[in-house]
Amino acid sequence: MYYLYVRVVKAKDLPASAVTASCDPYAEVKLGNYRGRTKHFERRTNPEWNQVFAFSKERIQSSILEVLIRDRETVVGSRDDYLGRVVFDLNEVPTRVPPDSPLAPQWYRLDGRRGEVMVAVWMGTQADEAFADAWHADSASVHGEGVLNVRSKVYVSPKLWYLRVNVIEAQDVVPNDRARAPEILAKVQVGNQVLSTRVSPARTANPTWNEDLVFVAAEPFEEHLVLTVEDRVHPSKDDVLGRMSLPLTAFEKRLDHRPVHSRWFDLERRKDLKFSSRVHVRVCLEGGYHVLDESTMYISDRRPTAKQLWKPPVGILEVGILGAQGLLPMKMKDGRGSTDAYCVAKYGQKWVRTRTVLDSFGPKWNEQYTWEVYDPCTVITVGVFDNCRLGGGGGPARDSRIGKVRIRLSTLEAHRVYTHSHPLLVLHPTGLKNMGELQLAVRFTTLSLAHTIHMYGHPLLPKMHYLHPFTVNQIESLRYQAMNIVAARLGRAEPPLRKEVVEYMLDVDSHMWSMRRSKANFFRMMSLVSGMMSASRWFGDVCEWRNPITSVLVHVLFLILVWYPELILPTLFLYASLIGLWNYRARPRGPPHMDTRLSWAEGVSPDELDEEFDTFPTTRPHDVVRMRYDRLRSVAGRIQTVAGDVATQGERFQAHIRRVKKV
């Protein structure tokens, strides 16, 4: 996509005003109906602006470009004085494409007046280094801080660590009420994360716990670890018996499962005590884990935190965000529907945000981004949003979701360019809705085919996840904390990546209950078992001789394998290879789209949709909640019956095996 670039560098020898003996100059770039202006300088006849203006070639409606120099009038309501201009014929403008060197600006004399202006004018593409910081004519209606919210930006997620705190014991803890047996526990806080141990079973002055508490921390480490020892005097009241606070930089980083040395720390107590209590802890920052901030089903990065454990990349992912078609109006502007769309792409630790195309249902971005790929079994997520913060300031408006697309890299053929339009299907409280189409160009280039194939033999996550695994509750809690940290850090960037955008890209509500998801998962399991059921029916047909030819061939093959058992494994591998070659013809030629049947997005009832979009805790009336609870009980009862039937059949099989062994 081509743009006309105008760089206004500076001016010199501008005429001074007869009243002030100086001037407050600014430059105005005029191209048809588009007008852009630089900032003004007070009392300066040799100003320097060094500002770039960009005009889309598709929207140019004039054959001449004017650069005007004006003197800003200080009297309110007065017209700014005209100091001179330079006119360019667009047919004579040169074309520059990187990696060509930047076009050198030249001095031009102002028409009919004294003074000169240094300007460079050229035709270029979006790959030009001046594109990112240029004033764009498409966003001419945006002013103030809103200008920052319409530009492209690249973000990097903070480096996340798991902080493991093993609270072992404490010594010489003196309760406030010595007439009762103390119920002592330890509470640890890191930032907004607070975890506590159970009450020590030893109700003495030397309590023991030996519990692991795991937190999420981000570099640079700004928080402190605060440990307090408390006495539970009432279910709703705890007395603080001691406290310590240490920066996270004071703890060592562990890259494997080697033991970490424990340490004793003094607890701060009341000044009237002549001695201090101590706490025995073992603290380390875990670098061998991958901190999960997204769903494992759509994970985009599997590398451990410590960079020393990273392996070399296996490929390069190139994504071109071309444009969108058929977007629906997301808000009302000047009495009509409008959409100010932009895209956010997330892969690994790198987030990219395209520029915002104002007031268009078919925006064109034509922006290209590149990522290093360390594992082909990963997913890139591209989301489309409506920008609701173009006015600047900290208003309550939230960027609206338009839709998102996920592409699994393992479904892409290496070195092939995929250019497709992906439907933006979104589930709303009123049902499934097509919000438009997103046009993407994707190419995955492998650096080493052997290395890429070797990666498929590795486990999903780093080995520390299997040597010292977390519980399911810990994984969900830590993922939620990691998402909050990522959203907070990206929200502090300039321009910020909003919290609602980060949460939508990371699927913050993927763990919430949904009847639709439960049905979809159940039928996915039935589809998985259907192959075994089909094989069982085929074996029954062979036994009943419904197809004599097939039955004869199976019996002949069985006898051959009995006589020559060394052929069993080669035969199995041969059949598996033949099935793979047969199915290779019908392989998908493009990245798969959302399957509305598989996700049960089309057959969901209105009440189930309303339940899925309900908040947590619920805000629905009591009668509705009671009805849904009874429905959930009936579903759970059926699951309980099926689980009991499966357990019964399994127990019968085990009993039959025991009888055979006895015989």
URPE-V873016 format. One record per pair of residues at least 24 apart in sequence whose C-alpha atoms are under 10 Angstrom apart, sorted by the first residue. I is the first residue (numbers start at 1). J is the second residue. Records with the same first field share a line. If there is no record, write none. Layout:
BEGIN
I: J / J
END
This chain:
BEGIN
1: 56 / 57 / 58 / 124 / 125 / 126 / 127 / 322 / 364 / 365 / 366 / 367
2: 54 / 55 / 56 / 57 / 58 / 95 / 97 / 123 / 124 / 125 / 126 / 127 / 128
3: 53 / 54 / 55 / 56 / 57 / 58 / 59 / 60 / 95 / 122 / 123 / 124 / 125 / 126 / 128 / 131 / 136
4: 53 / 54 / 55 / 56 / 57 / 60 / 65 / 90 / 93 / 94 / 95 / 121 / 122 / 123 / 124 / 125
5: 52 / 53 / 54 / 55 / 56 / 57 / 93 / 95 / 96 / 120 / 121 / 122 / 123 / 124 / 125 / 128 / 130 / 131 / 134 / 135 / 136
6: 51 / 52 / 53 / 54 / 55 / 65 / 67 / 105 / 119 / 120 / 121 / 122 / 123 / 130 / 134 / 135
7: 49 / 50 / 51 / 52 / 53 / 54 / 103 / 104 / 105 / 118 / 119 / 120 / 121 / 122 / 130 / 134
8: 37 / 38 / 48 / 49 / 50 / 51 / 52 / 53 / 67 / 105 / 106 / 117 / 118 / 119 / 120 / 121
9: 47 / 48 / 49 / 50 / 51 / 52 / 105 / 106 / 107 / 117 / 118 / 119 / 120
10: 46 / 47 / 48 / 49 / 50 / 51 / 105 / 107 / 116 / 117 / 118 / 119
11: 44 / 45 / 46 / 47 / 48 / 49 / 69 / 107 / 108 / 109 / 110 / 115 / 116 / 117 / 118 / 119
12: 44 / 45 / 46 / 47 / 48 / 107 / 109 / 114 / 115 / 116 / 117 / 118
13: 44 / 45 / 46 / 47 / 114 / 115 / 116 / 117
14: 44 / 45 / 46 / 47 / 69 / 70 / 71 / 83 / 84 / 110 / 113 / 114 / 115 / 116 / 117
15: 45 / 71 / 83 / 84 / 113 / 114 / 115
16: 43 / 44 / 45 / 71 / 83 / 114
17: 43 / 71 / 81 / 83
21: 45
22: 71
23: 47 / 70 / 71 / 72 / 73 / 81 / 83
24: 70 / 71 / 72 / 73 / 74 / 80 / 81
25: 69 / 70 / 71 / 72 / 73 / 80 / 81 / 82 / 83
26: 68 / 69 / 70 / 71 / 72 / 80 / 83
27: 51 / 67 / 68 / 69 / 70 / 71 / 83 / 84 / 85 / 117
28: 66 / 67 / 68 / 69 / 70 / 85
29: 53 / 65 / 66 / 67 / 68 / 69 / 85 / 86
30: 62 / 64 / 65 / 66 / 67 / 68 / 87
31: 55 / 60 / 61 / 62 / 63 / 64 / 65 / 66 / 67 / 137
32: 59 / 60 / 61 / 62 / 63 / 64 / 65 / 66
33: 60 / 61 / 62 / 137
34: 59 / 60 / 61 / 62 / 136 / 137 / 138 / 140
35: 66 / 67 / 137 / 140
36: 67 / 135 / 136 / 137 / 140
37: 67 / 68 / 69 / 70 / 135
38: 69 / 135
40: 70 / 71 / 72
41: 71 / 72
42: 71 / 72
43: 71
45: 71 / 115
46: 115 / 116 / 117
47: 117
48: 117 / 118
50: 118 / 119
51: 119 / 130 / 133 / 134 / 135
52: 119 / 120 / 121 / 130 / 131 / 132 / 133 / 134 / 135 / 136
53: 121 / 130 / 131 / 133 / 134 / 135 / 136 / 137
54: 122 / 123 / 124 / 126 / 130 / 131 / 132 / 133 / 134 / 135 / 136 / 137 / 138
55: 123 / 134 / 135 / 136 / 137 / 138
56: 123 / 124 / 125 / 126 / 136 / 137 / 138
57: 123 / 124 / 125
59: 137 / 138
60: 90
62: 89 / 90
63: 88 / 89 / 90 / 91
64: 88 / 89 / 90 / 91 / 92
65: 89 / 90 / 121
67: 110 / 117 / 119
68: 110 / 111 / 117
69: 110 / 115 / 116 / 117
82: 113
83: 110 / 111 / 112 / 113 / 114 / 115
84: 109 / 110 / 111 / 112 / 113 / 114 / 115 / 116 / 117
85: 109 / 110 / 111 / 112 / 113 / 115 / 116 / 117
86: 110 / 111 / 116 / 117 / 119
87: 111
88: 121
90: 121 / 122 / 123
92: 121 / 122
93: 120 / 121 / 122 / 123
94: 121 / 122 / 123 / 124
95: 121 / 122 / 123 / 124 / 125
96: 121 / 122 / 123 / 124 / 125 / 128
97: 122 / 123 / 124 / 125 / 126 / 127 / 128
98: 124 / 125 / 126 / 127 / 128 / 129
99: 127 / 128 / 129
100: 128
102: 128 / 129 / 130
125: 366
126: 365 / 366 / 367 / 368
127: 366 / 367 / 368
132: 355
138: 356 / 357 / 358 / 359
139: 355 / 356 / 357 / 358 / 359 / 390
140: 358
141: 358 / 390 / 391
142: 358 / 390 / 391 / 392
143: 390 / 391 / 392
144: 390 / 391 / 392 / 393
145: 389 / 390 / 391 / 392 / 393 / 394 / 495
146: 388 / 389 / 390 / 391 / 392 / 393 / 495
147: 356 / 389 / 390 / 391 / 392 / 495
148: 355 / 390 / 392 / 494 / 495 / 496
149: 355 / 356 / 387 / 388 / 389 / 390 / 391 / 392 / 494 / 495 / 496 / 497
150: 340 / 341 / 342 / 353 / 354 / 355 / 356 / 357 / 358 / 387 / 389 / 390 / 495
151: 342 / 353 / 354 / 355 / 356 / 357 / 495
152: 342 / 343 / 344 / 352 / 353 / 354 / 355 / 356 / 365 / 367 / 495
153: 344 / 351 / 352 / 353 / 354 / 355 / 493 / 494 / 495 / 496 / 497
154: 344 / 345 / 350 / 351 / 352 / 353 / 354 / 369 / 497
155: 346 / 349 / 350 / 351 / 352 / 353 / 490 / 493 / 494 / 495 / 496 / 497
156: 346 / 348 / 349 / 350 / 351 / 352 / 486 / 489 / 490 / 493
157: 218 / 346 / 348 / 349 / 350 / 351 / 485 / 486 / 487 / 489 / 490
158: 217 / 218 / 219 / 220 / 349 / 350 / 482 / 485 / 486 / 487 / 489 / 490
159: 217 / 218 / 219 / 220 / 221 / 291 / 305 / 306 / 349 / 486
160: 216 / 217 / 218 / 219 / 220 / 221 / 285 / 286 / 287 / 289 / 290 / 291 / 292 / 293 / 304 / 305 / 306 / 482 / 485 / 486
161: 215 / 216 / 217 / 218 / 219 / 221 / 253 / 284 / 285 / 286 / 287 / 288 / 289 / 290 / 291 / 304 / 305 / 306 / 482
162: 214 / 215 / 216 / 217 / 218 / 253 / 284 / 285 / 286 / 287 / 288 / 289 / 290 / 291 / 292 / 305 / 478 / 482
163: 190 / 213 / 214 / 215 / 216 / 217 / 218 / 225 / 248 / 251 / 253 / 283 / 284 / 285 / 286 / 287
164: 212 / 213 / 214 / 215 / 216 / 282 / 283 / 284 / 285 / 286
165: 210 / 211 / 212 / 213 / 214 / 215 / 225 / 227 / 281 / 282 / 283 / 284 / 285
166: 197 / 209 / 210 / 211 / 212 / 213 / 214 / 262 / 280 / 281 / 282 / 283 / 284
167: 196 / 197 / 208 / 209 / 210 / 211 / 212 / 213 / 227 / 262 / 279 / 280 / 281 / 282 / 283
168: 207 / 208 / 209 / 210 / 211 / 212 / 262 / 263 / 264 / 279 / 280 / 281 / 282
169: 200 / 206 / 207 / 208 / 209 / 210 / 211 / 264 / 278 / 279 / 280 / 281
170: 205 / 206 / 207 / 208 / 209 / 229 / 264 / 265 / 266 / 267 / 277 / 278 / 279 / 280 / 281
171: 204 / 205 / 206 / 207 / 208 / 264 / 266 / 267 / 276 / 277 / 278 / 279 / 280
172: 204 / 205 / 206 / 207 / 275 / 276 / 277 / 278 / 279
173: 204 / 205 / 206 / 207 / 229 / 230 / 231 / 241 / 242 / 267 / 269 / 276 / 277 / 278 / 279
174: 204 / 205 / 206 / 231 / 241 / 242 / 269 / 273 / 276 / 277
175: 204 / 205 / 230 / 231 / 232 / 233 / 239 / 240 / 241 / 242
176: 231 / 233 / 239 / 240 / 241
177: 231 / 233 / 239
180: 233
181: 205 / 231 / 233
182: 207 / 230 / 231 / 232 / 233
183: 207 / 230 / 231 / 232 / 233 / 234 / 238
184: 208 / 209 / 229 / 230 / 231 / 232 / 233 / 238 / 239 / 240 / 241
185: 209 / 228 / 229 / 230 / 231 / 232 / 238 / 240 / 241
186: 211 / 227 / 228 / 229 / 230 / 231 / 240 / 241 / 242 / 243 / 279
187: 213 / 226 / 227 / 228 / 229 / 230 / 240 / 243
188: 213 / 214 / 215 / 225 / 226 / 227 / 228 / 229 / 243 / 244 / 245
189: 215 / 223 / 224 / 225 / 226 / 227 / 228 / 245
190: 214 / 215 / 216 / 217 / 222 / 223 / 224 / 225 / 226 / 227 / 245 / 247 / 248
191: 215 / 216 / 217 / 222 / 223 / 224 / 225 / 226 / 485
192: 223 / 481 / 484 / 485
193: 217 / 478 / 481
194: 226 / 227
195: 227
196: 227 / 228 / 229 / 230
197: 229
199: 230 / 231 / 232
205: 277
206: 277 / 278 / 279
207: 279
208: 279 / 280
210: 280 / 281 / 282
211: 281
212: 281 / 282 / 283
213: 283 / 474
214: 283 / 284 / 285 / 286 / 470 / 474 / 477 / 478
215: 285 / 474 / 477 / 478 / 481 / 482
216: 285 / 286 / 291 / 292 / 477 / 478 / 479 / 480 / 481 / 482 / 483 / 485
217: 248 / 285 / 291 / 481 / 482 / 485
218: 248 / 482 / 485 / 486 / 489
219: 248 / 249
220: 248 / 249
221: 247 / 248 / 249
222: 247 / 248 / 249
223: 247 / 248 / 249
224: 248 / 249 / 250
225: 249 / 250 / 283
227: 267 / 279 / 281
228: 267 / 268 / 279
229: 267 / 277 / 278 / 279
240: 269
241: 267 / 268 / 269 / 270 / 277
242: 266 / 267 / 268 / 269 / 270 / 276 / 277 / 278 / 279
243: 267 / 268 / 269 / 277 / 278 / 279
244: 268 / 269 / 278 / 279
248: 283 / 284 / 285
249: 285
250: 283 / 284
251: 282 / 283 / 284 / 285
252: 283 / 284 / 285 / 286
253: 283 / 284 / 285 / 286 / 287 / 288 / 306
254: 283 / 284 / 285 / 286 / 287 / 288 / 289 / 306
255: 284 / 285 / 286 / 287 / 288 / 289 / 304 / 305 / 306 / 307 / 308 / 309 / 464
256: 286 / 287 / 288 / 289 / 309 / 463 / 464 / 467
257: 286 / 288 / 463 / 464 / 467 / 468
259: 284
260: 284
286: 464
287: 464
288: 462 / 463 / 464 / 465
289: 461 / 462 / 463 / 464 / 465 / 466 / 468 / 469
290: 461 / 462 / 463 / 464 / 465
291: 475 / 478 / 479 / 482
292: 461 / 475 / 476 / 478 / 479 / 480 / 481 / 482 / 483
293: 475 / 476 / 478 / 479 / 480 / 481 / 482 / 483 / 484 / 485 / 486 / 506 / 507 / 508
294: 479 / 480 / 482 / 483 / 503 / 505 / 506 / 507 / 508 / 510
295: 476 / 479 / 506 / 507 / 508 / 510 / 511
296: 378 / 379 / 460 / 461
297: 378 / 379
298: 377 / 378 / 379 / 380 / 381 / 406 / 407 / 408 / 506 / 507
299: 347 / 348 / 377 / 378 / 379 / 380 / 381 / 408 / 460 / 506
300: 346 / 347 / 348 / 349 / 373 / 374 / 375 / 376 / 377 / 378 / 379 / 380 / 381 / 408 / 409
301: 347 / 348 / 349 / 373 / 374 / 375 / 376 / 377 / 378 / 379 / 380 / 461
302: 348 / 374 / 375 / 377 / 378 / 459 / 460 / 461 / 462
303: 348 / 374 / 375 / 460 / 461 / 462
304: 461 / 462 / 463 / 464 / 465
305: 462
309: 462
310: 374
311: 374 / 375
312: 372 / 373 / 374 / 375 / 447 / 451
313: 372 / 373 / 374 / 375 / 376 / 446 / 447 / 448 / 451 / 452
314: 372 / 373 / 374 / 375 / 376 / 445 / 446 / 447 / 448 / 449 / 450 / 451 / 452 / 453 / 454 / 455
315: 371 / 372 / 373 / 374 / 375 / 376 / 414 / 415 / 444 / 445 / 446 / 447 / 448 / 449 / 451 / 452
316: 370 / 371 / 372 / 373 / 374 / 414 / 415 / 443 / 444 / 445 / 446 / 447
317: 347 / 369 / 370 / 371 / 372 / 373 / 376 / 380 / 409 / 414 / 415 / 442 / 443 / 444 / 445 / 446
318: 368 / 369 / 370 / 371 / 372 / 417 / 441 / 442 / 443 / 444 / 445
319: 345 / 367 / 368 / 369 / 370 / 371 / 380 / 382 / 417 / 418 / 419 / 440 / 441 / 442 / 443 / 444
320: 365 / 366 / 367 / 368 / 369 / 370 / 418 / 419 / 439 / 440 / 441 / 442 / 443
321: 345 / 354 / 364 / 365 / 366 / 367 / 368 / 369 / 382 / 438 / 439 / 440 / 441 / 442
322: 363 / 364 / 365 / 366 / 367 / 368 / 419 / 420 / 421 / 438 / 439 / 440 / 441
323: 357 / 362 / 363 / 364 / 365 / 366 / 367 / 421 / 437 / 438 / 439 / 440
324: 360 / 361 / 362 / 363 / 364 / 365 / 384 / 421 / 422 / 423 / 424 / 436 / 437 / 438 / 439 / 440
325: 360 / 361 / 362 / 363 / 364 / 421 / 422 / 423 / 435 / 436 / 437 / 438 / 439
326: 360 / 361 / 362 / 363 / 423 / 434 / 435 / 436 / 437 / 438
327: 360 / 361 / 362 / 363 / 384 / 402 / 424 / 434 / 435 / 436 / 437 / 438
328: 360 / 361 / 362 / 402 / 434 / 435 / 436
329: 359 / 360 / 361 / 386 / 402 / 435
330: 361 / 385 / 386 / 387 / 388 / 399 / 400 / 401 / 402 / 435
331: 386 / 387 / 388 / 400
333: 359
337: 361
338: 386
339: 363 / 385 / 386 / 387 / 388 / 400 / 402
340: 385 / 386 / 387 / 388 / 389 / 390 / 399
341: 365 / 384 / 385 / 386 / 387 / 388 / 399 / 400 / 401 / 402
342: 383 / 384 / 385 / 386 / 387 / 402
343: 382 / 383 / 384 / 385 / 386 / 387 / 402 / 403 / 404 / 438
344: 381 / 382 / 383 / 384 / 385 / 404 / 497 / 501 / 502 / 505
345: 369 / 380 / 381 / 382 / 383 / 384 / 404 / 405 / 406 / 505
346: 371 / 379 / 380 / 381 / 382 / 383 / 406 / 502 / 505 / 506
347: 371 / 372 / 373 / 378 / 379 / 380 / 381 / 382
348: 372 / 373 / 374 / 378 / 379 / 380
351: 381 / 382 / 490 / 497 / 502
352: 382 / 497
353: 382 / 383 / 384 / 497
354: 384
356: 385 / 386 / 387 / 390
357: 386 / 387
358: 386 / 387 / 390
361: 436
362: 436 / 437 / 438
363: 438
364: 439
365: 439
366: 439 / 440 / 441
367: 440
368: 440 / 441 / 442
369: 442
370: 443 / 444
371: 444
372: 444 / 445
373: 409 / 444 / 445 / 446 / 447 / 452
374: 452 / 455
375: 409 / 410 / 451 / 452 / 453 / 455 / 456 / 458 / 460
376: 408 / 409 / 410 / 411 / 412 / 444 / 446 / 452 / 453 / 455 / 456
377: 408 / 409 / 410 / 411 / 452 / 455 / 456 / 460
378: 407 / 408 / 409 / 410 / 411 / 460
379: 406 / 407 / 408 / 409 / 410 / 411
380: 405 / 406 / 407 / 408 / 409
381: 405 / 406 / 407 / 408 / 505 / 506
382: 406 / 407 / 438 / 440 / 505
383: 424 / 438 / 501 / 502 / 504 / 505
384: 424 / 435 / 437 / 438 / 501 / 505
385: 501
398: 498 / 499 / 500 / 501
399: 498 / 499 / 500 / 501
400: 500 / 501
401: 426 / 435 / 500 / 501 / 504
402: 426 / 434 / 435 / 436
403: 427 / 433 / 434 / 435 / 436 / 437 / 438 / 504 / 505
404: 435 / 437 / 438 / 504 / 505
405: 437 / 438 / 440 / 505 / 593 / 594
406: 591 / 592 / 593 / 594
407: 442 / 590 / 591 / 592 / 593
408: 591 / 592
409: 442 / 443 / 444 / 591
410: 444 / 456 / 591
411: 587 / 588 / 589 / 590 / 591 / 592
412: 442 / 443 / 444 / 445 / 588 / 589 / 590 / 591 / 592
413: 443 / 444 / 445 / 446 / 589 / 590 / 591
414: 443 / 444 / 445 / 446 / 447 / 449
415: 442 / 443 / 444 / 445 / 446
416: 442 / 443 / 444 / 445
417: 441 / 442 / 443 / 444 / 445
418: 442 / 443 / 444 / 589 / 590 / 591
419: 443 / 590 / 591
420: 590 / 591
421: 593
422: 591 / 592 / 593 / 594
423: 593 / 594
424: 593 / 594
425: 593 / 594 / 595 / 596 / 601
426: 594 / 601
427: 601 / 602 / 609 / 613
428: 601 / 609 / 610 / 612 / 613
429: 606 / 607 / 608 / 609 / 610 / 611 / 612 / 613 / 614
430: 605 / 606 / 609 / 610
431: 601 / 602 / 603 / 604 / 605 / 606 / 609 / 610
432: 596 / 601 / 602 / 603 / 604 / 609
433: 601 / 602
442: 591
476: 511
479: 506 / 508
480: 506 / 508 / 509
483: 507 / 508
484: 508
509: 613
512: 612 / 613 / 614 / 615 / 616
513: 611 / 612 / 613 / 614 / 616
514: 608 / 609 / 610 / 611 / 612 / 613 / 614
515: 600 / 604 / 605 / 607 / 608 / 609 / 611 / 612 / 631 / 632 / 635
516: 599 / 600 / 601 / 602 / 603 / 604 / 605 / 608 / 609 / 611 / 612
517: 598 / 599 / 600 / 601 / 604 / 612
518: 599 / 600
519: 598 / 599 / 600 / 604
520: 597 / 598 / 599 / 600 / 601
521: 598 / 599 / 600
523: 598 / 599 / 600
524: 598 / 599
END
